[in-house]
Structures are given as C-alpha cells and as structure tokens.
C-alpha cells in the first residue's frame, strides 16, 4: 500500500527536458494556506495550555445526522455540528494527542514539499510514548481516522496535506492525461490500464487531448478487463474507468473533473445489490463520511445503467445467477430507499422494491452466462442507445 | 417438659388386651428433667462427638465469662483440651472469677435447670441453667468419669476440690470426694477462680464449628477477655485483650406486661405476695404506673383494689386481654449492654485480617415485651478470601452461634439486604460473595432461641427489621469506602493517562508553533492535577463540594488499615501487570488510601480506546 507512486519521484530527471515540466506537488498558495491552518491549531493548543485551561479542537461531526441533502445542488453537505475534543477527558486524551502529533507530521511533510501515503504518515508518527510501552497508534486505521478528523477540523483536504491513499482504480480510453508532467496516452495502456492516482488535483493531473464522448464507470476490474479486451472504449469512443468497489477519492475526483471540466456524461455499470446502489449514490451525491468533499467530487448528473432487477427477466438469465438477499442486505436496501436523495425518485423506489421482492441480487458478471461479450456487445450498447438508465 | 409424660402415657394407653387403670398407674411416675435430657441430649447440643466437645467448652466458657463480669473482674480464661485417646478428651476450663461457695457446687454443676439466670430478666450469656450440668452429665454418660471442680473464693481460704457424679434419676449430684487443696492455689494467682474438668467422648477437628472457631469468635465479641487455649496438639494460643475496659454491668428489669403469656400471668398471680391486683401490676411489672394499672383494671372490669385471691381464670384472662389493649410504654432499655462499636472494632481488628472495618450499634427496640438491641460489625478485604461467599458470624449476648445458620434471623437479614447497592455482588437468594465478614450480635434480656441448644435466633419481625437496618448502615459505609477506593484508583489512572500524553503533545506543539515544550508541559501538568482533583471531588447532599481527603475522618465506627489495602491490590490479577515498577520499588507504598498525598503510581492496565 505504500508503493511508491510516480508523484513522489520528483528527483527523477525529466524524460524530455525540452518540454517545460510542472512537477510541483501542490501550488505554493495552497500549501501556505494549509500550513497556516495547522499553525493555527497548534497555537490554540499552546495558548490554552499556557493559560492553564483545557485545550480542545472542534471537529465537525461526520455522521448521518450532520449530513443534509441539498436538493437544489443535488449533493450531500456537511452540517454545522461539531464535536469538541478535549485533552482532559480520559476518553479523548489519546485521540487529542494523536491529532496534535499528526498535525505536526503534516506540517513537516508540507515543509519538505513531499507527499506520503496514509500508511507512511502512520509510520512517521508511530513511536512508543516515553517511559511506557504504549504506542502512539495501535494500527493504521487509528491514524487514518484522525487524519480525516484533521481534514475537517482545519477545513482542508487530504490532498492539501500531501497525503494519498493506497492506489485503486484504473482508466483507459480516448484521452491523454498529464500526470506530474508526464504525458500519458490512455489509448495505449495495454491490458493493465492507467492506474488512477490517489491525488488527482489539477496541480498534479491535467487533461490533454480528449476525443471521448462519455465515461463508463464499472464496479470492479474484472468487468473492466472484459470491456478493455473488447476495445469497448475504442468502438464507442469513451473513457472506461473502474474503482475496485467503492471508488476511492482519486477516482471520484477524476470522474468529477472529467464530467465538470470536459463535460463528459458519466454512466455507471454496477452490481444489482445495495452495495452497488450505494456506490452509485456516492458517485452521484457524495458520501456521508466525506460530505465535506461532495462539492468537489459529487456528479449529480451521473446515471445508473445497470444491472437492474428487471434484467433477470428481460435478458432471460438463468436461476444460477441469483444470489439470495440476506437479512442485512434487505435492511440496507430499505435504509438506502429511505435516504432523502432516493426517497423522491420513483424509478429508484421501484428498483429497490423489485430487488427485495425478487429476493436475490445479481452481479454484472451474471451477464456472462449469456455470452462472454454479451455485456460489452449487447447489454451496454443497447441501454445507451435506448437511453435506458435510472437517474 | 410436659411432653415426655404425654408420650409415656400414650405408650401405655389401652391396647386390645386392655390394661386396667390400676395396672397403668403402676407404670406412671415422674421422670426427672435430667433423665429427659439424658435421652434427648441433641436438644442441648450434644448430638455428635464433635459438636459435644465444642458445646462442653462453650458452656464452661460462657459461665466463666458471666461470673467474671458479674464480679467486675477482667476475665482471663484458660481452656485446655487434653486428648486421652482418639475419641476421648479431657476438657478443662479455668477462670479468674469469684469462685463458687462450697455448698452451691453440687447444685450448679450437678442439677439441670438450676441457676441464677432463669428467673430474672437480665442480659447474660446463660439463661436456663442447663448448660454446664448437661456437659457434665454427657461426660459421665460417655466415659463414666465424674466432673472435677476446683474452686477458690478468697485469698485466705484454700481451694476446694470436688468430684461430682450426676444422678440422673434424681436430678442431683453425688459428691464422690471432697478435699481442701491448698496446693491448687497456684491455679488461681489472683486468689479466686473456678476450674472445671470434664472427661467426655468427643472428636477434635479444626475448621468450621470447632472449638477453635468458637474461641476465635468469642474473642471477637469479648475483646475485654483474655483467652489462653491449649489445643490437643499441646500448642498454646493466646487471644489477647483488645480493650481493658469491662463492659458496664447489665441491670435486671421486671417483665413487661406485653411480654408475658396468659399462663405466666396466672402463675405470677398465684405466686405473688401482693394482696391487691393494682399493687401486683405496679410492683411486678415494668412500665405499669398507677394510671396504667387503673386503665388495665377498668378494661378488665375489675378495680385496682380487687383482691388477688379473688382472681380466677376468667378474670386473669380478662386482665391478659386488657393488657394487650392498653397503651403501655415500651420497656426500659438501659438494661442492655451493647458490646459497643469501639469494642466491636477492637475485637474484629485483632482477630480478622482485613483492610476495612466498620461497626454499628442500633438503638434498643422491643419484641414481645423484651428489650433487645442489634449490633453489626463488618470487615472487608485484606487477607479475606475473595472468591467465596461472605462469612456471617452470629452472636447472642456475646456468645457465638455456630450451628443452624440458615434458621437464624440474622442470616435471613443478611440475605435480604441488597448488597449490590454497596458494591458487593450477590446472586439472587444466596449470600453475597466477596472478601467480607459480617458479624451480627443480638443483646437482650431474653434471646429467643429456636431450641435449647441455643443455635439460632428465632425470626421475629422486629428483630429482623433491626438487623436489616444495622446491616444497611454498615453496608453504606462499605459502599462509601469501595467507591472511594475506586475513585482513588481512577484518579491515579486518569492522571497518568494525561501525564503520558502531555509530553507528546507539548513536543508536537513546540514543533508546530515554536512555543517552549517545557513551558507547555508544565502548564498542562498543573491543569492535569487540578482536573483530576475536580473530577474526583465528592458532592455532599446539598451539592457542595466536600473536601474528602478522609471521608471517615470523624467517624469512630470505621477503621481502615492502608497497609493491608496494598497487599490486597497486589493480589488481584488485573493489578499485577501494569505497576511492577511502583510496587516492587516500594513494597509498602507510602501512599495512604485516604491521605492527602497520593503518588500517581498506577499505569492503566488496558489502554483506553474510544
């Protein structure tokens, strides 16, 4: 997970020295702004310490109750509720310490003008507390959570803290991207495809020539490979992406920018189960946990192409592809149906109800039972042609 | 005592062949009390050899203590068990009491139901005058050996040695031999005392319900007495005094009208020397004033001047009924001598190795016209076993009750107390479990036992209620102590959590802001100290803060031994891991549980994950 990403190799000599290459990790103004926010947090701690009061940090709450659906903008927004984290509270003291510790780590990182993986940052701040056997963090998960807290507490983004996550997600299609100064032709990526970086900010990734007319996002790389092998993106002049399940921030940010900056519509091909429905929901209006990022990631116009519950009958699939819904699936499905951004959508209500009534879910791969390339040659082209999707 | 005659009559009641009344009358004769008890010795606590040994010791020691106290002598009692063979023991009990005058020796040691204590209402250990003679009788029956009594009443008079043999059919003892024995004066350095030796069949086994346990518990309830005990292995064990103050003497009281039954009333009327009923009521009962007497007589349809001789059964019944309806003041309670919280604590302290002690003496109350009072002592922690049910030790007039726990009112009262409220776990319908010893003492002019062997206190509502109130009081104090102890641990833990993180925080903050880490650290440390103190402050009933460096500071009914607390903490497995450094470094931590200065020496065992 701490694989060296290309973006960290700022020391590698440029392949083509003639071209002016921009290899800066982030622009100076953003960096300085972020640094000043970290300084502000540190000063508030120092100030209350010297005044002999209980130091605290207010962390906006990242829960469903503090998330609202903005109907006009059609995306999730974070509310104003904050949770105060105090040092002198036995339940919070450790987290408070971790927060200050990681803030310091981020400051060092920004000043060095380098980026680190979340895991790298975890290791950077990991040590035993003087005089004890207790470690500053039990595991990376603990550190990741605190980093998200810092992000919202100082109203910045992980990318601005020079942190990236484990790389996930692949892209191929009629587009050229400039990644950290290197031109990458996504039409010539072989079977592997272009690994979508965790940081897809304009300062790192820029778009070059693009002929594609739309983006097809599929749930996982197995399906993506089928489409890539069948040169679907070439035949239909599009960009093909996958996000390995719930797409990470990098993928979502890239999709958002393709949609916003290049005006490409985004179609999603996901499994017919609550998990797939929620992936669509996150792409479309943002996630509850990262509601503060919706504005720069949510694609309110994204469409859901399939798989749909009705496809079992429509495509004449065999009983073998049915996967029974368990209690948790049904509960989750009902929960999703109740989300404010789903509740007014008749098509979605019908879709979820039909799935519950069917009592089974289906994966995209179930279409392979018809024919190896049924999904790329028949299913998707037909849906696109008939504009048969749900919004 | 009427019962045996009944059964005898039934045995000889007419059968098919038919016996004439004359024939039957030949077989009908009085049976002596001694004979009855000889056949029913289990009623007196001689059911089996082990119990018999304990009962013999108990009866002798109880008498010795009563005698010493009545004569205002600090008791020093010597108990020796000499093992003659596997099942044969010679029990010797010697006291430094006033001695017994020669002519009473055969009565006291040779007759059942002979004593000074039955006819009076006064708090004492013995009640019926059965115990020691029954022990002697048991000895004679099982070994054929007479009882040996040596008594010295004055410094100048020589000791008298008497060998007594009980004649069960006559409820009387024959003197086998009698000598003046100046050589025996060495037994009584104070110039007076009594020694009784009984040879009997018994079994010696340590543990519950043994002679050892009886003496242990007697020492707790009688901290003014010194016991020297030589056990069958010829080891001498000393139970030293916890206090040199003799308990004040109990006063004798007249019976309370509400406490007597119709039969007793009739008997009293028959025996009284008063001529008129008004005088009888006023003089022979407590709390009967002229106006109360008048009230009773009016209710009974007679007058105070009615002659006692004219009172027949019908009138007596009317008087009895009138007494029940009349309003009569409760009996005086100054006749009761509690052990007292101070003496209770000193008794527990010297015999129980615990860390926390508390005791409570309830005000006197009345059951069936008999005044009584309840005292409860409680010891917690220290070396007491942790994973067992709590131990209940019971006393009646300072005498330990070792048998029939489940039948005793005190045991029921312990069961019915909600120990969970006081931080002691308890499963439904059973004794609570934990390192606790609870002692319940009932003092009364007449303790209602469930049987003659005096093993369990009868379950009167008034008695049980008082017991529960007393248990609740000591329970509350235990709860306070346990919560306080928990808080102390929490505080130490909390402070150490803060202290650990403060270092990290000040360094990181310096790296971010440039403010001196040392300065931040010291400021935060001060806040930490203040905060932990605030969090542990106790609010009193009015919501104000109590400075509770010692919550029991002015409470005489509580004793805490912090040294034993430390032992206890190291014992519990969850404490062992984290604080090796602190306990190994100083085996007896200077910290006192309720002291002002508390070294934050605990590291939390488990990291708090939130």
Boltz contact constraints between the chains, C-beta under 6 A:
constraints:
  - contact:
      token1: [A, 42]
      token2: [B, 509]
      max_distance: 6.0
  - contact:
      token1: [A, 42]
      token2: [B, 512]
      max_distance: 6.0
  - contact:
      token1: [A, 42]
      token2: [B, 513]
      max_distance: 6.0
  - contact:
      token1: [A, 43]
      token2: [B, 513]
      max_distance: 6.0
  - contact:
      token1: [A, 45]
      token2: [B, 509]
      max_distance: 6.0
  - contact:
      token1: [A, 46]
      token2: [B, 509]
      max_distance: 6.0
  - contact:
      token1: [A, 46]
      token2: [B, 513]
      max_distance: 6.0
  - contact:
      token1: [A, 46]
      token2: [B, 515]
      max_distance: 6.0
  - contact:
      token1: [A, 46]
      token2: [B, 520]
      max_distance: 6.0
  - contact:
      token1: [A, 49]
      token2: [B, 520]
      max_distance: 6.0
  - contact:
      token1: [A, 49]
      token2: [B, 523]
      max_distance: 6.0
  - contact:
      token1: [A, 49]
      token2: [B, 524]
      max_distance: 6.0
  - contact:
      token1: [A, 50]
      token2: [B, 523]
      max_distance: 6.0
  - contact:
      token1: [A, 52]
      token2: [B, 523]
      max_distance: 6.0
  - contact:
      token1: [A, 52]
      token2: [B, 526]
      max_distance: 6.0
  - contact:
      token1: [A, 52]
      token2: [B, 527]
      max_distance: 6.0
  - contact:
      token1: [A, 88]
      token2: [B, 531]
      max_distance: 6.0
  - contact:
      token1: [A, 90]
      token2: [B, 494]
      max_distance: 6.0
  - contact:
      token1: [A, 90]
      token2: [B, 497]
      max_distance: 6.0
  - contact:
      token1: [A, 90]
      token2: [B, 608]
      max_distance: 6.0
  - contact:
      token1: [A, 91]
      token2: [B, 610]
      max_distance: 6.0
  - contact:
      token1: [A, 93]
      token2: [B, 497]
      max_distance: 6.0
  - contact:
      token1: [A, 93]
      token2: [B, 498]
      max_distance: 6.0
  - contact:
      token1: [A, 93]
      token2: [B, 501]
      max_distance: 6.0
  - contact:
      token1: [A, 97]
      token2: [B, 501]
      max_distance: 6.0
  - contact:
      token1: [A, 97]
      token2: [B, 504]
      max_distance: 6.0
  - contact:
      token1: [A, 97]
      token2: [B, 505]
      max_distance: 6.0
  - contact:
      token1: [A, 100]
      token2: [B, 505]
      max_distance: 6.0
  - contact:
      token1: [A, 100]
      token2: [B, 508]
      max_distance: 6.0
  - contact:
      token1: [A, 101]
      token2: [B, 508]
      max_distance: 6.0
  - contact:
      token1: [A, 104]
      token2: [B, 508]
      max_distance: 6.0
  - contact:
      token1: [A, 104]
      token2: [B, 511]
      max_distance: 6.0
  - contact:
      token1: [A, 104]
      token2: [B, 512]
      max_distance: 6.0
  - contact:
      token1: [A, 107]
      token2: [B, 512]
      max_distance: 6.0
  - contact:
      token1: [A, 129]
      token2: [B, 500]
      max_distance: 6.0
  - contact:
      token1: [A, 130]
      token2: [B, 503]
      max_distance: 6.0
  - contact:
      token1: [A, 132]
      token2: [B, 500]
      max_distance: 6.0
  - contact:
      token1: [A, 134]
      token2: [B, 607]
      max_distance: 6.0
